[in-house]
């Protein structure tokens, strides 16, 4: 196994200490924020050491490479982009606190996602559809490392997909901007230039995300082991469990507990550093 250490500020002393704990044969530089400790073994002190030093760590089989994968599925809000788009739409109508509270309860797994989306969308009733474009133009920002991660994956021939419990207005634009292969989300109903507070069609929630991933995976003729899924909240759990590698990105504890790897400190480019 290799132990991949990543951080915004990695001290040589920390690398040496971790290499000693893991009985690693040597240390290799991957990037300025990522190092590979070769032939490493798990040690019970490593998680606490890395937490105190604010370092991400992952034990990755030495034979596992980016070219082994054929599909990456990503959540959108707070994963691919740095906002919760529904909360920001609500801010246009001065109801962000009410919507954000429901969002946080959902992310922690306290409320069923479908019920949560219905309740939050209902609160948006009456907002002008122009509010969506305003949010996209003024609020939507990619999370650090997103473009670098996607560029490397696309160079490796990996299909890219965003699956969101949010709205197609945003996923469609993100798909075009980033050159993604697939984008799936929920469609807002709009009448006379205003949001009705309703969602059209079947809602993509926690199980819906997993169903979409499995459908596209099968269409591509891929095995589960050839899929990477990345998310941050409880509604991403089923999606991560449907992939060979599930990555919790700056995630809630409920997701980190069940994921293959967690990234808490570095950007999304940390995903590809695991397999370089």
ChimeraX commands (.cxc) that place a marker at each C-alpha (Angstrom):
marker #1 position 0.00,0.00,0.00 radius 0.5
marker #1 position 0.97,3.61,-0.51 radius 0.5
marker #1 position 0.04,6.29,2.00 radius 0.5
marker #1 position -0.94,9.51,0.22 radius 0.5
marker #1 position -0.49,12.62,2.37 radius 0.5
marker #1 position -2.00,15.90,1.22 radius 0.5
marker #1 position -2.24,19.33,2.79 radius 0.5
marker #1 position -2.11,23.04,2.11 radius 0.5
marker #1 position 1.08,23.31,4.14 radius 0.5
marker #1 position 3.06,20.09,4.61 radius 0.5
marker #1 position 6.11,20.16,6.86 radius 0.5
marker #1 position 9.03,17.81,6.15 radius 0.5
marker #1 position 9.02,16.86,9.81 radius 0.5
marker #1 position 5.42,15.65,9.49 radius 0.5
marker #1 position 6.26,13.56,6.45 radius 0.5
marker #1 position 9.18,11.97,8.24 radius 0.5
marker #1 position 7.09,11.25,11.34 radius 0.5
marker #1 position 4.30,9.68,9.30 radius 0.5
marker #1 position 6.76,7.64,7.24 radius 0.5
marker #1 position 8.20,6.28,10.48 radius 0.5
marker #1 position 4.77,5.40,11.86 radius 0.5
marker #1 position 3.81,3.66,8.61 radius 0.5
marker #1 position 7.19,1.94,8.18 radius 0.5
marker #1 position 7.32,3.40,4.64 radius 0.5
marker #1 position 10.33,2.56,2.50 radius 0.5
marker #1 position 10.63,6.08,1.09 radius 0.5
marker #1 position 8.80,9.32,0.27 radius 0.5
marker #1 position 7.90,10.53,-3.23 radius 0.5
marker #1 position 6.63,13.98,-4.20 radius 0.5
marker #1 position 3.42,13.96,-6.24 radius 0.5
marker #1 position 2.77,17.73,-6.21 radius 0.5
marker #1 position 3.63,20.58,-3.87 radius 0.5
marker #1 position 0.61,19.59,-1.77 radius 0.5
marker #1 position 0.76,15.81,-2.13 radius 0.5
marker #1 position 3.32,13.15,-1.20 radius 0.5
marker #1 position 3.40,9.39,-1.54 radius 0.5
marker #1 position 4.77,7.26,1.30 radius 0.5
marker #1 position 5.70,4.05,-0.47 radius 0.5
marker #1 position 5.18,0.54,0.97 radius 0.5
marker #1 position 3.29,1.92,3.97 radius 0.5
marker #1 position 1.33,0.03,6.60 radius 0.5
marker #1 position -1.60,1.35,8.68 radius 0.5
marker #1 position -0.90,2.54,12.22 radius 0.5
marker #1 position -3.49,3.57,14.80 radius 0.5
marker #1 position -1.75,6.91,15.45 radius 0.5
marker #1 position -1.86,8.10,11.83 radius 0.5
marker #1 position -5.49,9.41,11.77 radius 0.5
marker #1 position -5.02,11.54,14.90 radius 0.5
marker #1 position -1.62,12.81,13.76 radius 0.5
marker #1 position -3.04,13.90,10.40 radius 0.5
marker #1 position -6.06,15.55,12.00 radius 0.5
marker #1 position -3.87,17.61,14.33 radius 0.5
marker #1 position -1.55,18.57,11.45 radius 0.5
marker #1 position -4.52,19.30,9.15 radius 0.5
marker #1 position -3.43,16.74,6.59 radius 0.5
marker #1 position -5.51,14.43,4.41 radius 0.5
marker #1 position -4.35,10.82,4.31 radius 0.5
marker #1 position -5.36,7.77,2.28 radius 0.5
marker #1 position -4.01,4.24,2.00 radius 0.5
marker #1 position -4.18,3.41,-1.71 radius 0.5
marker #1 position -3.15,0.12,-3.35 radius 0.5
marker #1 position 0.10,0.69,-5.21 radius 0.5
marker #1 position -1.34,-0.84,-8.38 radius 0.5
marker #1 position -4.39,1.46,-8.48 radius 0.5
marker #1 position -4.09,4.16,-11.15 radius 0.5
marker #1 position -6.37,6.80,-12.65 radius 0.5
marker #1 position -6.49,4.81,-15.89 radius 0.5
marker #1 position -8.29,2.00,-14.00 radius 0.5
marker #1 position -11.47,4.10,-13.90 radius 0.5
marker #1 position -14.05,4.91,-16.56 radius 0.5
marker #1 position -16.58,7.19,-14.83 radius 0.5
marker #1 position -16.62,9.84,-12.12 radius 0.5
marker #1 position -19.94,10.95,-10.62 radius 0.5
marker #1 position -20.05,14.17,-8.63 radius 0.5
marker #1 position -22.59,15.93,-6.47 radius 0.5
marker #1 position -22.93,19.62,-7.40 radius 0.5
marker #1 position -23.74,21.82,-4.40 radius 0.5
marker #1 position -20.86,22.11,-1.89 radius 0.5
marker #1 position -18.94,19.47,-3.86 radius 0.5
marker #1 position -18.31,20.64,-7.41 radius 0.5
marker #1 position -19.40,24.20,-6.62 radius 0.5
marker #1 position -18.84,26.15,-3.42 radius 0.5
marker #1 position -22.46,27.05,-2.65 radius 0.5
marker #1 position -25.83,25.48,-1.93 radius 0.5
marker #1 position -27.70,26.83,-4.95 radius 0.5
marker #1 position -31.16,26.45,-3.39 radius 0.5
marker #1 position -30.07,28.53,-0.40 radius 0.5
marker #1 position -28.78,31.26,-2.70 radius 0.5
marker #1 position -32.02,31.34,-4.70 radius 0.5
marker #1 position -33.83,31.72,-1.39 radius 0.5
marker #1 position -31.56,34.64,-0.56 radius 0.5
marker #1 position -33.00,36.45,-3.58 radius 0.5
marker #1 position -36.37,36.26,-1.84 radius 0.5
marker #1 position -35.04,37.10,1.63 radius 0.5
marker #1 position -35.89,33.63,2.94 radius 0.5
marker #1 position -32.41,32.13,3.04 radius 0.5
marker #1 position -32.39,31.34,6.82 radius 0.5
marker #1 position -35.56,29.24,6.57 radius 0.5
marker #1 position -34.32,27.29,3.54 radius 0.5
marker #1 position -30.74,26.94,4.79 radius 0.5
marker #1 position -31.94,25.38,8.05 radius 0.5
marker #1 position -33.80,22.68,6.10 radius 0.5
marker #1 position -30.71,22.19,3.91 radius 0.5
marker #1 position -28.45,21.63,6.92 radius 0.5
marker #1 position -30.88,19.16,8.51 radius 0.5
marker #1 position -30.92,17.26,5.23 radius 0.5
marker #1 position -27.12,17.20,4.90 radius 0.5
marker #1 position -26.88,15.74,8.41 radius 0.5
marker #1 position -29.40,13.05,7.51 radius 0.5
marker #1 position -32.14,14.34,9.82 radius 0.5
marker #1 position -34.73,14.89,7.07 radius 0.5
marker #1 position -35.58,12.71,4.07 radius 0.5
marker #1 position -34.19,14.42,0.97 radius 0.5
marker #1 position -37.36,14.23,-1.12 radius 0.5
marker #1 position -39.43,15.81,1.66 radius 0.5
marker #1 position -36.70,18.40,2.15 radius 0.5
marker #1 position -36.61,19.39,-1.53 radius 0.5
marker #1 position -40.40,19.68,-1.70 radius 0.5
marker #1 position -40.43,21.92,1.39 radius 0.5
marker #1 position -37.56,24.12,0.22 radius 0.5
marker #1 position -38.87,24.46,-3.33 radius 0.5
marker #1 position -42.32,25.45,-2.03 radius 0.5
marker #1 position -40.71,28.36,-0.18 radius 0.5
marker #1 position -39.39,29.67,-3.51 radius 0.5
marker #1 position -42.88,30.13,-4.95 radius 0.5
marker #1 position -43.39,33.53,-6.58 radius 0.5
marker #1 position -39.73,34.34,-7.19 radius 0.5
marker #1 position -38.97,35.66,-10.69 radius 0.5
marker #1 position -37.10,33.21,-12.91 radius 0.5
marker #1 position -34.43,35.87,-13.43 radius 0.5
marker #1 position -33.31,35.12,-9.86 radius 0.5
marker #1 position -31.81,31.85,-11.14 radius 0.5
marker #1 position -29.55,33.61,-13.62 radius 0.5
marker #1 position -28.55,36.16,-10.99 radius 0.5
marker #1 position -27.49,33.36,-8.64 radius 0.5
marker #1 position -25.50,31.67,-11.40 radius 0.5
marker #1 position -23.76,34.88,-12.46 radius 0.5
marker #1 position -23.04,36.27,-9.00 radius 0.5
marker #1 position -22.78,33.27,-6.65 radius 0.5
marker #1 position -21.73,30.09,-8.44 radius 0.5
marker #1 position -18.02,29.41,-8.02 radius 0.5
marker #1 position -16.20,26.12,-8.57 radius 0.5
marker #1 position -14.54,24.57,-5.57 radius 0.5
marker #1 position -10.72,24.73,-5.55 radius 0.5
marker #1 position -9.08,22.19,-7.83 radius 0.5
marker #1 position -12.30,21.31,-9.71 radius 0.5
marker #1 position -11.07,22.24,-13.18 radius 0.5
marker #1 position -7.67,20.64,-12.62 radius 0.5
marker #1 position -9.30,17.40,-11.45 radius 0.5
marker #1 position -11.68,17.27,-14.41 radius 0.5
marker #1 position -8.93,18.06,-16.91 radius 0.5
marker #1 position -6.82,15.15,-15.65 radius 0.5
marker #1 position -9.78,12.78,-15.66 radius 0.5
marker #1 position -10.82,13.77,-19.15 radius 0.5
marker #1 position -7.22,13.33,-20.34 radius 0.5
marker #1 position -7.35,9.81,-18.88 radius 0.5
marker #1 position -10.51,9.05,-20.87 radius 0.5
marker #1 position -12.81,9.03,-17.84 radius 0.5
marker #1 position -16.44,10.02,-18.43 radius 0.5
marker #1 position -17.60,12.86,-16.16 radius 0.5
marker #1 position -21.05,13.28,-14.65 radius 0.5
marker #1 position -22.76,15.61,-12.19 radius 0.5
marker #1 position -25.81,14.26,-10.33 radius 0.5
marker #1 position -27.57,16.86,-8.22 radius 0.5
marker #1 position -30.56,17.03,-5.93 radius 0.5
marker #1 position -30.70,20.67,-7.01 radius 0.5
marker #1 position -32.01,22.07,-10.26 radius 0.5
marker #1 position -31.30,21.49,-13.95 radius 0.5
marker #1 position -30.95,25.24,-14.53 radius 0.5
marker #1 position -27.56,25.05,-12.82 radius 0.5
marker #1 position -26.40,21.57,-13.81 radius 0.5
marker #1 position -27.01,22.26,-17.50 radius 0.5
marker #1 position -24.84,25.39,-17.36 radius 0.5
marker #1 position -22.13,23.62,-15.35 radius 0.5
marker #1 position -22.14,20.73,-17.85 radius 0.5
marker #1 position -21.55,23.14,-20.73 radius 0.5
marker #1 position -18.95,25.20,-18.88 radius 0.5
marker #1 position -16.86,22.20,-17.84 radius 0.5
marker #1 position -17.47,19.94,-20.83 radius 0.5
marker #1 position -19.06,17.20,-18.71 radius 0.5
marker #1 position -20.48,14.11,-20.40 radius 0.5
marker #1 position -23.65,13.89,-18.30 radius 0.5
marker #1 position -25.74,16.09,-16.01 radius 0.5
marker #1 position -28.83,15.11,-14.00 radius 0.5
marker #1 position -30.95,17.15,-11.58 radius 0.5
marker #1 position -34.53,18.23,-10.78 radius 0.5
marker #1 position -36.54,20.54,-13.04 radius 0.5
marker #1 position -38.23,23.59,-11.56 radius 0.5
marker #1 position -41.71,24.48,-12.76 radius 0.5
marker #1 position -41.94,28.04,-14.07 radius 0.5
marker #1 position -45.18,29.77,-15.04 radius 0.5
marker #1 position -45.60,33.36,-16.29 radius 0.5
marker #1 position -41.96,34.06,-15.53 radius 0.5
marker #1 position -42.19,32.99,-11.89 radius 0.5
marker #1 position -41.26,29.89,-9.90 radius 0.5
marker #1 position -44.39,27.98,-8.88 radius 0.5
marker #1 position -42.75,26.23,-5.94 radius 0.5
marker #1 position -43.15,22.86,-7.64 radius 0.5
marker #1 position -40.70,20.30,-9.07 radius 0.5
marker #1 position -41.58,18.63,-12.36 radius 0.5
marker #1 position -41.32,14.85,-12.69 radius 0.5
marker #1 position -39.75,12.32,-10.37 radius 0.5
marker #1 position -37.45,13.89,-7.79 radius 0.5
marker #1 position -33.80,12.85,-7.85 radius 0.5
marker #1 position -33.00,12.28,-4.20 radius 0.5
marker #1 position -30.56,10.01,-2.41 radius 0.5
marker #1 position -31.72,6.79,-4.06 radius 0.5
marker #1 position -32.29,8.57,-7.36 radius 0.5
marker #1 position -28.64,9.58,-7.49 radius 0.5
marker #1 position -27.57,5.96,-7.06 radius 0.5
marker #1 position -30.05,4.82,-9.73 radius 0.5
marker #1 position -28.70,7.35,-12.23 radius 0.5
marker #1 position -25.11,6.33,-11.52 radius 0.5
marker #1 position -25.89,2.64,-11.95 radius 0.5
marker #1 position -27.81,3.25,-15.18 radius 0.5
marker #1 position -25.00,5.24,-16.78 radius 0.5
marker #1 position -22.40,2.79,-15.49 radius 0.5
marker #1 position -24.28,-0.08,-17.14 radius 0.5
marker #1 position -24.72,1.87,-20.38 radius 0.5
marker #1 position -20.96,2.37,-20.48 radius 0.5
marker #1 position -20.32,-1.31,-19.74 radius 0.5
marker #1 position -18.31,-0.53,-16.63 radius 0.5
marker #1 position -17.90,-2.51,-13.43 radius 0.5
marker #1 position -18.59,-0.94,-10.04 radius 0.5
marker #1 position -14.83,-0.95,-9.37 radius 0.5
marker #1 position -14.30,1.39,-12.33 radius 0.5
marker #1 position -16.43,4.18,-10.87 radius 0.5
marker #1 position -15.48,7.07,-8.55 radius 0.5
marker #1 position -18.25,9.01,-6.76 radius 0.5
marker #1 position -17.69,12.28,-4.88 radius 0.5
marker #1 position -20.10,13.97,-2.47 radius 0.5
marker #1 position -20.43,15.89,0.76 radius 0.5
marker #1 position -23.80,15.17,2.39 radius 0.5
marker #1 position -26.04,12.37,3.62 radius 0.5
marker #1 position -28.02,12.38,0.37 radius 0.5
marker #1 position -24.83,11.32,-1.46 radius 0.5
marker #1 position -24.36,8.15,0.59 radius 0.5
marker #1 position -26.21,5.76,-1.75 radius 0.5
marker #1 position -24.34,7.20,-4.72 radius 0.5
marker #1 position -20.98,6.66,-3.03 radius 0.5
marker #1 position -21.95,3.13,-2.04 radius 0.5
marker #1 position -22.76,2.37,-5.69 radius 0.5
marker #1 position -19.21,3.24,-6.74 radius 0.5
marker #1 position -15.97,1.33,-6.33 radius 0.5
marker #1 position -14.35,4.39,-4.75 radius 0.5
marker #1 position -16.50,6.77,-2.69 radius 0.5
marker #1 position -14.87,10.07,-1.73 radius 0.5
marker #1 position -16.27,12.34,0.98 radius 0.5
marker #1 position -15.24,15.88,0.07 radius 0.5
marker #1 position -15.24,18.37,2.99 radius 0.5
marker #1 position -18.17,16.27,4.10 radius 0.5
marker #1 position -20.56,15.70,6.96 radius 0.5
marker #1 position -19.53,12.96,9.46 radius 0.5
marker #1 position -22.29,10.59,8.31 radius 0.5
marker #1 position -20.70,10.45,4.85 radius 0.5
marker #1 position -17.08,10.33,6.00 radius 0.5
marker #1 position -17.81,7.25,8.11 radius 0.5
marker #1 position -18.93,5.24,5.07 radius 0.5
marker #1 position -16.63,6.57,2.34 radius 0.5
marker #1 position -13.49,4.93,0.94 radius 0.5
marker #1 position -11.49,8.13,1.35 radius 0.5
marker #1 position -12.07,11.58,2.85 radius 0.5
marker #1 position -10.66,14.88,1.68 radius 0.5
marker #1 position -11.00,17.60,4.31 radius 0.5
marker #1 position -8.23,20.10,3.65 radius 0.5
marker #1 position -7.11,20.18,0.01 radius 0.5
marker #1 position -9.15,20.87,-3.14 radius 0.5
marker #1 position -10.80,18.50,-5.60 radius 0.5
marker #1 position -7.49,17.97,-7.40 radius 0.5
marker #1 position -6.64,15.90,-4.33 radius 0.5
marker #1 position -8.85,13.18,-5.84 radius 0.5
marker #1 position -6.53,12.60,-8.82 radius 0.5
marker #1 position -3.45,12.83,-6.60 radius 0.5
marker #1 position -4.59,9.61,-4.92 radius 0.5
marker #1 position -4.11,7.68,-8.14 radius 0.5
marker #1 position -1.19,9.39,-9.86 radius 0.5
marker link #1:1,2 radius 0.2
marker link #1:2,3 radius 0.2
marker link #1:3,4 radius 0.2
marker link #1:4,5 radius 0.2
marker link #1:5,6 radius 0.2
marker link #1:6,7 radius 0.2
marker link #1:7,8 radius 0.2
marker link #1:8,9 radius 0.2
marker link #1:9,10 radius 0.2
marker link #1:10,11 radius 0.2
marker link #1:11,12 radius 0.2
marker link #1:12,13 radius 0.2
marker link #1:13,14 radius 0.2
marker link #1:14,15 radius 0.2
marker link #1:15,16 radius 0.2
marker link #1:16,17 radius 0.2
marker link #1:17,18 radius 0.2
marker link #1:18,19 radius 0.2
marker link #1:19,20 radius 0.2
marker link #1:20,21 radius 0.2
marker link #1:21,22 radius 0.2
marker link #1:22,23 radius 0.2
marker link #1:23,24 radius 0.2
marker link #1:24,25 radius 0.2
marker link #1:25,26 radius 0.2
marker link #1:26,27 radius 0.2
marker link #1:27,28 radius 0.2
marker link #1:28,29 radius 0.2
marker link #1:29,30 radius 0.2
marker link #1:30,31 radius 0.2
marker link #1:31,32 radius 0.2
marker link #1:32,33 radius 0.2
marker link #1:33,34 radius 0.2
marker link #1:34,35 radius 0.2
marker link #1:35,36 radius 0.2
marker link #1:36,37 radius 0.2
marker link #1:37,38 radius 0.2
marker link #1:38,39 radius 0.2
marker link #1:39,40 radius 0.2
marker link #1:40,41 radius 0.2
marker link #1:41,42 radius 0.2
marker link #1:42,43 radius 0.2
marker link #1:43,44 radius 0.2
marker link #1:44,45 radius 0.2
marker link #1:45,46 radius 0.2
marker link #1:46,47 radius 0.2
marker link #1:47,48 radius 0.2
marker link #1:48,49 radius 0.2
marker link #1:49,50 radius 0.2
marker link #1:50,51 radius 0.2
marker link #1:51,52 radius 0.2
marker link #1:52,53 radius 0.2
marker link #1:53,54 radius 0.2
marker link #1:54,55 radius 0.2
marker link #1:55,56 radius 0.2
marker link #1:56,57 radius 0.2
marker link #1:57,58 radius 0.2
marker link #1:58,59 radius 0.2
marker link #1:59,60 radius 0.2
marker link #1:60,61 radius 0.2
marker link #1:61,62 radius 0.2
marker link #1:62,63 radius 0.2
marker link #1:63,64 radius 0.2
marker link #1:64,65 radius 0.2
marker link #1:65,66 radius 0.2
marker link #1:66,67 radius 0.2
marker link #1:67,68 radius 0.2
marker link #1:68,69 radius 0.2
marker link #1:69,70 radius 0.2
marker link #1:70,71 radius 0.2
marker link #1:71,72 radius 0.2
marker link #1:72,73 radius 0.2
marker link #1:73,74 radius 0.2
marker link #1:74,75 radius 0.2
marker link #1:75,76 radius 0.2
marker link #1:76,77 radius 0.2
marker link #1:77,78 radius 0.2
marker link #1:78,79 radius 0.2
marker link #1:79,80 radius 0.2
marker link #1:80,81 radius 0.2
marker link #1:81,82 radius 0.2
marker link #1:82,83 radius 0.2
marker link #1:83,84 radius 0.2
marker link #1:84,85 radius 0.2
marker link #1:85,86 radius 0.2
marker link #1:86,87 radius 0.2
marker link #1:87,88 radius 0.2
marker link #1:88,89 radius 0.2
marker link #1:89,90 radius 0.2
marker link #1:90,91 radius 0.2
marker link #1:91,92 radius 0.2
marker link #1:92,93 radius 0.2
marker link #1:93,94 radius 0.2
marker link #1:94,95 radius 0.2
marker link #1:95,96 radius 0.2
marker link #1:96,97 radius 0.2
marker link #1:97,98 radius 0.2
marker link #1:98,99 radius 0.2
marker link #1:99,100 radius 0.2
marker link #1:100,101 radius 0.2
marker link #1:101,102 radius 0.2
marker link #1:102,103 radius 0.2
marker link #1:103,104 radius 0.2
marker link #1:104,105 radius 0.2
marker link #1:105,106 radius 0.2
marker link #1:106,107 radius 0.2
marker link #1:107,108 radius 0.2
marker link #1:108,109 radius 0.2
marker link #1:109,110 radius 0.2
marker link #1:110,111 radius 0.2
marker link #1:111,112 radius 0.2
marker link #1:112,113 radius 0.2
marker link #1:113,114 radius 0.2
marker link #1:114,115 radius 0.2
marker link #1:115,116 radius 0.2
marker link #1:116,117 radius 0.2
marker link #1:117,118 radius 0.2
marker link #1:118,119 radius 0.2
marker link #1:119,120 radius 0.2
marker link #1:120,121 radius 0.2
marker link #1:121,122 radius 0.2
marker link #1:122,123 radius 0.2
marker link #1:123,124 radius 0.2
marker link #1:124,125 radius 0.2
marker link #1:125,126 radius 0.2
marker link #1:126,127 radius 0.2
marker link #1:127,128 radius 0.2
marker link #1:128,129 radius 0.2
marker link #1:129,130 radius 0.2
marker link #1:130,131 radius 0.2
marker link #1:131,132 radius 0.2
marker link #1:132,133 radius 0.2
marker link #1:133,134 radius 0.2
marker link #1:134,135 radius 0.2
marker link #1:135,136 radius 0.2
marker link #1:136,137 radius 0.2
marker link #1:137,138 radius 0.2
marker link #1:138,139 radius 0.2
marker link #1:139,140 radius 0.2
marker link #1:140,141 radius 0.2
marker link #1:141,142 radius 0.2
marker link #1:142,143 radius 0.2
marker link #1:143,144 radius 0.2
marker link #1:144,145 radius 0.2
marker link #1:145,146 radius 0.2
marker link #1:146,147 radius 0.2
marker link #1:147,148 radius 0.2
marker link #1:148,149 radius 0.2
marker link #1:149,150 radius 0.2
marker link #1:150,151 radius 0.2
marker link #1:151,152 radius 0.2
marker link #1:152,153 radius 0.2
marker link #1:153,154 radius 0.2
marker link #1:154,155 radius 0.2
marker link #1:155,156 radius 0.2
marker link #1:156,157 radius 0.2
marker link #1:157,158 radius 0.2
marker link #1:158,159 radius 0.2
marker link #1:159,160 radius 0.2
marker link #1:160,161 radius 0.2
marker link #1:161,162 radius 0.2
marker link #1:162,163 radius 0.2
marker link #1:163,164 radius 0.2
marker link #1:164,165 radius 0.2
marker link #1:165,166 radius 0.2
marker link #1:166,167 radius 0.2
marker link #1:167,168 radius 0.2
marker link #1:168,169 radius 0.2
marker link #1:169,170 radius 0.2
marker link #1:170,171 radius 0.2
marker link #1:171,172 radius 0.2
marker link #1:172,173 radius 0.2
marker link #1:173,174 radius 0.2
marker link #1:174,175 radius 0.2
marker link #1:175,176 radius 0.2
marker link #1:176,177 radius 0.2
marker link #1:177,178 radius 0.2
marker link #1:178,179 radius 0.2
marker link #1:179,180 radius 0.2
marker link #1:180,181 radius 0.2
marker link #1:181,182 radius 0.2
marker link #1:182,183 radius 0.2
marker link #1:183,184 radius 0.2
marker link #1:184,185 radius 0.2
marker link #1:185,186 radius 0.2
marker link #1:186,187 radius 0.2
marker link #1:187,188 radius 0.2
marker link #1:188,189 radius 0.2
marker link #1:189,190 radius 0.2
marker link #1:190,191 radius 0.2
marker link #1:191,192 radius 0.2
marker link #1:192,193 radius 0.2
marker link #1:193,194 radius 0.2
marker link #1:194,195 radius 0.2
marker link #1:195,196 radius 0.2
marker link #1:196,197 radius 0.2
marker link #1:197,198 radius 0.2
marker link #1:198,199 radius 0.2
marker link #1:199,200 radius 0.2
marker link #1:200,201 radius 0.2
marker link #1:201,202 radius 0.2
marker link #1:202,203 radius 0.2
marker link #1:203,204 radius 0.2
marker link #1:204,205 radius 0.2
marker link #1:205,206 radius 0.2
marker link #1:206,207 radius 0.2
marker link #1:207,208 radius 0.2
marker link #1:208,209 radius 0.2
marker link #1:209,210 radius 0.2
marker link #1:210,211 radius 0.2
marker link #1:211,212 radius 0.2
marker link #1:212,213 radius 0.2
marker link #1:213,214 radius 0.2
marker link #1:214,215 radius 0.2
marker link #1:215,216 radius 0.2
marker link #1:216,217 radius 0.2
marker link #1:217,218 radius 0.2
marker link #1:218,219 radius 0.2
marker link #1:219,220 radius 0.2
marker link #1:220,221 radius 0.2
marker link #1:221,222 radius 0.2
marker link #1:222,223 radius 0.2
marker link #1:223,224 radius 0.2
marker link #1:224,225 radius 0.2
marker link #1:225,226 radius 0.2
marker link #1:226,227 radius 0.2
marker link #1:227,228 radius 0.2
marker link #1:228,229 radius 0.2
marker link #1:229,230 radius 0.2
marker link #1:230,231 radius 0.2
marker link #1:231,232 radius 0.2
marker link #1:232,233 radius 0.2
marker link #1:233,234 radius 0.2
marker link #1:234,235 radius 0.2
marker link #1:235,236 radius 0.2
marker link #1:236,237 radius 0.2
marker link #1:237,238 radius 0.2
marker link #1:238,239 radius 0.2
marker link #1:239,240 radius 0.2
marker link #1:240,241 radius 0.2
marker link #1:241,242 radius 0.2
marker link #1:242,243 radius 0.2
marker link #1:243,244 radius 0.2
marker link #1:244,245 radius 0.2
marker link #1:245,246 radius 0.2
marker link #1:246,247 radius 0.2
marker link #1:247,248 radius 0.2
marker link #1:248,249 radius 0.2
marker link #1:249,250 radius 0.2
marker link #1:250,251 radius 0.2
marker link #1:251,252 radius 0.2
marker link #1:252,253 radius 0.2
marker link #1:253,254 radius 0.2
marker link #1:254,255 radius 0.2
marker link #1:255,256 radius 0.2
marker link #1:256,257 radius 0.2
marker link #1:257,258 radius 0.2
marker link #1:258,259 radius 0.2
marker link #1:259,260 radius 0.2
marker link #1:260,261 radius 0.2
marker link #1:261,262 radius 0.2
marker link #1:262,263 radius 0.2
marker link #1:263,264 radius 0.2
marker link #1:264,265 radius 0.2
marker link #1:265,266 radius 0.2
marker link #1:266,267 radius 0.2
marker link #1:267,268 radius 0.2
marker link #1:268,269 radius 0.2
marker link #1:269,270 radius 0.2
marker link #1:270,271 radius 0.2
marker link #1:271,272 radius 0.2
marker link #1:272,273 radius 0.2
marker link #1:273,274 radius 0.2
marker link #1:274,275 radius 0.2
marker link #1:275,276 radius 0.2
view
